[in-house]
């Protein structure tokens, strides 16, 4: 089991990782953050709205599915959002440099870190 800071440090070990945070999607507040290059408080608030909108859409479409992750691709960055299955209402937010990262490896790492997280 890993605490929040250990989990975020593990995510920053990924090639191309720039910043990571654990976010409460209900309040939009950061519970922990690591790395640099982004205002994580602002990013957390905005991405909480993204998560809420996607969950509402899934519900409204009556899809019997769970949200696994959301990937946003910018010109030079990947933004990966992964809800924590064992901690409803929390999600990891990871920012990666496209030119230095492997998206498949990053998704796997976030999944592994998620399963070991203890809040």
C-alpha beads as a LAMMPS data file, in Angstrom:
LAMMPS data file: protein, C-alpha beads

119 atoms
118 bonds

1 atom types
1 bond types

-500.0 500.0 xlo xhi
-500.0 500.0 ylo yhi
-500.0 500.0 zlo zhi

Masses

1 110.0

Atoms # bond

1 1 1 0.000 0.000 0.000
2 1 1 1.171 3.522 -0.818
3 1 1 0.190 6.866 0.596
4 1 1 -0.698 9.820 -1.617
5 1 1 2.800 11.321 -1.850
6 1 1 4.427 7.958 -2.587
7 1 1 1.850 7.275 -5.293
8 1 1 2.421 10.619 -6.968
9 1 1 6.200 10.166 -6.855
10 1 1 5.792 6.771 -8.552
11 1 1 3.848 8.452 -11.352
12 1 1 6.561 11.069 -11.800
13 1 1 9.090 8.268 -12.401
14 1 1 7.490 7.706 -15.804
15 1 1 9.455 8.978 -18.793
16 1 1 8.009 12.326 -19.808
17 1 1 5.970 12.846 -16.624
18 1 1 5.642 16.531 -15.799
19 1 1 3.048 16.721 -13.035
20 1 1 0.622 14.511 -11.153
21 1 1 -2.121 15.041 -8.619
22 1 1 -4.844 13.246 -6.700
23 1 1 -8.101 15.155 -6.952
24 1 1 -11.452 15.084 -5.168
25 1 1 -13.915 15.325 -8.054
26 1 1 -16.776 16.476 -5.817
27 1 1 -14.984 19.602 -4.585
28 1 1 -12.413 19.987 -7.358
29 1 1 -9.685 20.243 -4.726
30 1 1 -6.197 18.758 -4.892
31 1 1 -5.434 16.201 -2.175
32 1 1 -1.804 15.891 -3.225
33 1 1 0.431 17.043 -6.054
34 1 1 3.921 16.534 -7.414
35 1 1 5.904 17.886 -10.323
36 1 1 5.700 21.288 -11.960
37 1 1 4.664 23.206 -15.038
38 1 1 0.933 23.558 -14.345
39 1 1 -1.317 25.265 -11.839
40 1 1 -2.656 21.995 -10.423
41 1 1 -5.389 23.715 -8.385
42 1 1 -6.827 25.249 -11.551
43 1 1 -6.338 22.028 -13.529
44 1 1 -8.022 19.971 -10.786
45 1 1 -11.075 22.208 -10.720
46 1 1 -11.441 22.121 -14.504
47 1 1 -10.867 18.406 -14.842
48 1 1 -13.357 17.702 -12.058
49 1 1 -15.949 19.257 -14.335
50 1 1 -14.772 17.005 -17.192
51 1 1 -15.162 13.905 -15.001
52 1 1 -18.612 14.981 -13.773
53 1 1 -19.766 15.691 -17.324
54 1 1 -18.613 12.299 -18.574
55 1 1 -20.213 10.458 -15.648
56 1 1 -23.488 12.353 -16.241
57 1 1 -23.356 11.452 -19.939
58 1 1 -22.801 7.773 -19.143
59 1 1 -25.761 7.883 -16.758
60 1 1 -28.025 9.782 -19.167
61 1 1 -27.254 7.343 -21.971
62 1 1 -28.109 4.528 -19.570
63 1 1 -24.829 2.815 -20.310
64 1 1 -24.032 0.059 -17.893
65 1 1 -20.346 1.014 -17.939
66 1 1 -17.719 2.406 -15.609
67 1 1 -15.378 5.223 -16.524
68 1 1 -11.867 3.749 -16.768
69 1 1 -9.915 6.811 -17.864
70 1 1 -10.034 9.962 -19.932
71 1 1 -7.158 10.959 -22.178
72 1 1 -6.822 14.470 -23.508
73 1 1 -4.239 15.080 -26.229
74 1 1 -2.767 18.542 -26.690
75 1 1 -0.045 19.564 -29.135
76 1 1 2.780 18.663 -26.761
77 1 1 1.110 16.962 -23.804
78 1 1 -1.084 14.056 -22.802
79 1 1 -3.414 14.653 -19.868
80 1 1 -4.530 11.369 -18.328
81 1 1 -7.426 11.264 -15.850
82 1 1 -8.114 8.021 -14.015
83 1 1 -10.890 7.656 -11.414
84 1 1 -9.898 5.582 -8.369
85 1 1 -12.207 2.568 -8.216
86 1 1 -11.647 1.910 -4.505
87 1 1 -12.114 5.579 -3.540
88 1 1 -15.259 6.898 -5.220
89 1 1 -14.981 10.567 -6.102
90 1 1 -11.187 10.650 -6.404
91 1 1 -9.064 10.605 -9.541
92 1 1 -5.429 10.726 -10.560
93 1 1 -4.449 13.452 -12.984
94 1 1 -1.192 12.952 -14.865
95 1 1 0.473 15.302 -17.339
96 1 1 2.996 13.830 -19.795
97 1 1 5.275 15.281 -22.456
98 1 1 4.214 13.597 -25.716
99 1 1 7.735 13.498 -27.137
100 1 1 9.183 11.725 -24.079
101 1 1 6.393 9.428 -22.907
102 1 1 4.824 6.107 -23.770
103 1 1 1.060 6.402 -23.339
104 1 1 0.428 2.660 -23.003
105 1 1 3.063 2.381 -20.291
106 1 1 1.681 5.444 -18.523
107 1 1 -1.859 4.043 -18.482
108 1 1 -0.555 0.763 -17.031
109 1 1 1.514 2.580 -14.386
110 1 1 -1.449 4.707 -13.272
111 1 1 -3.549 1.551 -12.993
112 1 1 -0.896 -0.138 -10.859
113 1 1 -0.452 2.898 -8.624
114 1 1 -4.223 3.194 -8.242
115 1 1 -4.557 -0.358 -6.909
116 1 1 -1.864 0.263 -4.271
117 1 1 -3.182 3.653 -3.106
118 1 1 -4.251 3.953 0.508
119 1 1 -5.983 7.203 1.428

Bonds

1 1 1 2
2 1 2 3
3 1 3 4
4 1 4 5
5 1 5 6
6 1 6 7
7 1 7 8
8 1 8 9
9 1 9 10
10 1 10 11
11 1 11 12
12 1 12 13
13 1 13 14
14 1 14 15
15 1 15 16
16 1 16 17
17 1 17 18
18 1 18 19
19 1 19 20
20 1 20 21
21 1 21 22
22 1 22 23
23 1 23 24
24 1 24 25
25 1 25 26
26 1 26 27
27 1 27 28
28 1 28 29
29 1 29 30
30 1 30 31
31 1 31 32
32 1 32 33
33 1 33 34
34 1 34 35
35 1 35 36
36 1 36 37
37 1 37 38
38 1 38 39
39 1 39 40
40 1 40 41
41 1 41 42
42 1 42 43
43 1 43 44
44 1 44 45
45 1 45 46
46 1 46 47
47 1 47 48
48 1 48 49
49 1 49 50
50 1 50 51
51 1 51 52
52 1 52 53
53 1 53 54
54 1 54 55
55 1 55 56
56 1 56 57
57 1 57 58
58 1 58 59
59 1 59 60
60 1 60 61
61 1 61 62
62 1 62 63
63 1 63 64
64 1 64 65
65 1 65 66
66 1 66 67
67 1 67 68
68 1 68 69
69 1 69 70
70 1 70 71
71 1 71 72
72 1 72 73
73 1 73 74
74 1 74 75
75 1 75 76
76 1 76 77
77 1 77 78
78 1 78 79
79 1 79 80
80 1 80 81
81 1 81 82
82 1 82 83
83 1 83 84
84 1 84 85
85 1 85 86
86 1 86 87
87 1 87 88
88 1 88 89
89 1 89 90
90 1 90 91
91 1 91 92
92 1 92 93
93 1 93 94
94 1 94 95
95 1 95 96
96 1 96 97
97 1 97 98
98 1 98 99
99 1 99 100
100 1 100 101
101 1 101 102
102 1 102 103
103 1 103 104
104 1 104 105
105 1 105 106
106 1 106 107
107 1 107 108
108 1 108 109
109 1 109 110
110 1 110 111
111 1 111 112
112 1 112 113
113 1 113 114
114 1 114 115
115 1 115 116
116 1 116 117
117 1 117 118
118 1 118 119
